[in-house]
Structure formats: C-alpha cells, structure tokens
C-alpha cells in the first residue's frame, strides 16, 4: 500500500467548511424571505434554486466552466478588474460549490420556518416587534433543527462532490485535487488499497456527521 497523501482530505474539509459558512450567511436570509414573503414570482426563484437537485453535476459544471472561462465576458471581467481566475482554482471550487449546494441549505431552513405556527409571528407583531426582530428573536431560535440539518447536508454534499469540482477545478495537487478526485485517480492507477483508504475516511466522516445531526435533533425535539 502506498503512503496516503492527506492533502486531498484537508482540502476537501476546507472546501466544505468555507462553503457551509458562506451558505449559512446567504441561506438564512434567503430561506427566510422565501418562507415569509408572498412575492408573485417566488416559484420561479425556488425552481432556480432547486435546479442543482435535478441537473447532473456535469451540466452545472459545464455552464459554470463557460461562464468562468477567461474567454467569456464575465470571466474576462473578473480577471481584468479583480485579478480573479475561477477556472482551475480553489476560489472557483468555492463559488461553484456555493451554487451547487445552495438548495441543501435553503430548503431545510425554509421548510422549518414554514412549519412554525403563524400565530407566533402575529403575537410578536402585536407586541410591537418588527419583522426583522421577530425573525431573529422568535422564528429562527425555534428552527434550530432545520438550521442544523441545512448545515450538515451542505457540508456532507460538498464533501461528496465529484463531477462539478473536476470540471471547474481539474486535478491540481494542493489546489483543486479534493478527496473524490484522489479516489478516482487511485482507481485509474489500480491502487485500490489507497482508494479504499480515502473512501473509508469519507465514509466514516459522513456517517459521523449524519449521526451527530440525528442525535442533536432528537435531543432538541424531545
């Protein structure tokens, strides 16, 4: 058995951690707006957010690759004005993961807010609370299981990404070679024992994360 390279594991955890933190900041306000607003075109926005759930990762990756490419207008603008190249870079993986994992953060929180009694909001408004204070002091504290579920699903989903990260990031050691790509490489080289080690680490990590969320949610709901 060849010595295992831990760099893809740490890179995977770093990508999942950054993606989860950023999506928590983005997803909570977005999910709250979707759950509490009556915007006429809300179903259109919900369908757009949900697209990664039904589209193959290669389709999402292909269109993001076209958009991020320095030969495209958007990619050229990023490169010339912000000196940012999203193709074959860790930053590109983060942006792609934000878009691809967005529904895994938004949907659980949105569902949790929609399932809360409307009377709680009405009571808060009657007591003079603004919609913003009602959201942060009344509604979200009672959606802790939904928020935790969104965090865990986002983290676990990012860990398991393959097609998207391969198309956007390629296979650059230390930059874009995450664990799923490393497994693919080892299998192609017929290094099955090393591939098994990577896969087993991800399996144990994913199981531990899911076990934690079930345990915590059970304690919260009891």
Secondary structure, 3 states (H helix, E strand, C coil): CCCCCCHHHHHHHHHHHHHHHHHHHHHHHHHHHHHHCCCCCHHHHHHHHHHHHHCCHHHHHHHHHHHHCCCCHHHHHHHHHHCCCCCCCHHHHHHHHHHHHHHHHHHHHHHHHHCCCHHHHHHHHHCCCCHHHHHHHHHHHHHHHHHHHHHHHHHHHHHCCCHHHHHHHCCCCCCCCCHHHHHHHHHHCCCHHHHHHHHHHHHHHHHHHHHHHHHHHHHHHC
